[in-house]
Amino acid sequence: MARRIPEERFDELIDGATEVFIANGYRRTQMADVAEAVGVAKGTLYGYVEGKEALFWLCLLWADRSGSVERPESLPVPTPRTGELSARVKGRLTEESVPPALAAALARPRAPDARAELEAVLRELYAMLDRYHRAIKLIDRCVDHPELGHLWQTLGREQSRAALARYLEKRIRAGQVRRVPNLRLAARLVIETLTTWAVHIRWDRCPEDHDPDEARENAIEFLVRGLLA
């Protein structure tokens, strides 16, 4: 029998909906899919959100929360205005795409300690990916959303890759990082290696037990040793 979500709590709804969006993508997800995952009647969902767009908006807002979801002031949660979702995502991506350690390294012509600098850059990138792993996975799987595809490809992916490529180029010129055949591909390899272990491994279809701390240290050490001159 379908059960009703307590009105003061949206945690079950948002957690369930987030996993459905990640599994199916935006366009293929139906409200009936979410209702089944959460264990409520489809009509019940419309007491909480106006529709799929409003539900997706809530998932983006609360995917990586540290506590319980705050109950909205009024129900159902309205559909966001056109451009509101992309504006919020753009703002977050602009703030987070180039972490402070990478920005500081780019401002220096040469690293006083190449290993320490590179390790700090990678650790900060990893920490950011780990902190926002559900939102990252959600957007990555929902690039079929009409407002997100181009935004994710440019700001979400290209901006961080381009910044990392510039950093590698500066350190190669300084003789502190190995020469690579293609800087953009090298930057992509670094980011995707970190993303695999900080984000995607959580949704591995054939999971293997591992210590998350060991995975982080292994990935960072592997990249540091491979990149340093």
Helices and strands as residue ranges (DSSP letters): H 11-24, H 31-38, H 42-45, H 52-62, H 84-96, H 100-106, H 114-131, H 133-141, H 149-151, I 152-158, H 159-173, H 183-198, G 200-203, H 212-227
